């Protein structure tokens, strides 16, 4: 039901309200840091065991990093919009 509300608001071009629903909730900087540690976003994408390289692991790690960067961006946009509305 929650995601249905978000999808409906996004469909109606109400991005700020959809962001508020998504990022005004428990996901904050600490939550993003937990995701970052869980998915090892802070180590180089091509790091592997000594002398080994797994291209699929590198691809996954790079994708996780992109998601974390997107979340950080959306959180900053939400904060900026909140400040502007005050």
N, C-alpha and C positions, 0 to 999 in steps of 0.2 A: 504494500500500500504506500509506503514512504517513497519508494522509487517511482511509483506511478505518479505521485504528486510532482516529483522532480521532472519526470519526462513531460508531463503536461505543461509545466511552467516553461520548460525549455522550448517546447513546441510553440508556445505563445510568445516566444521571443522575450521572455522575462528572465534573462540570465542572472541579473543581480539577485532576484528573489530565489532562484534555483541554487545559486552559490550560497546564499544565506541558509537555506535548508541543509545543504550538504556540509558546509564548513562552519556553520554556527553551532554545530553539534560537537560531539567529543573529539573529532579529529583536530588536533592542534599541532604545534611544533614538536611537542614531546611524542605524539603519536606518529608523526612522520619520521622522527629519529628512530623509533622502535622498528618501523618498516625498513628503514635504511640499514640498520644493523642486521635485521633478520635476513634480508636479501643481499647482504654484503655489497652495498653500493659504493662503499668508500675504498675498495681495493681496485686496482687496474683491471679492466675487462679481460685482458689477455693473460692475467696471472693464472697459473696452474701449478700442479705439482712440479717439483724440480725436473726439468728436462722434458716435460709433457705439455701438450696444448690441446684443449678440447674446444673446437670452434662453436659447438652448440652451447657449452657453458658460457663462453664469451658472449654469445648472442643473447642468452638469457640475462646475464648480468647487465649488459648494456640496456636491454629493454626495461629491467627493473629500475635502473638508474633514471631512464627517461620518465617513468611513471612518477618516481619520487620528485624529480624536477618539476613535472607538471603539477603535482599536488602542492609543492612549495609556491609555485607561481599563482595558482588559484587561491591559496590561502592569503597571499599578499594582496591580490586583487580584492578579495573579500574584506580584508582589514582596511584597505584604502577606501573602499566604498562605505564602510561603516564609519570611518573618520569623517568622510565628506558629508554624510547624512546627519552628523551630530552638530 
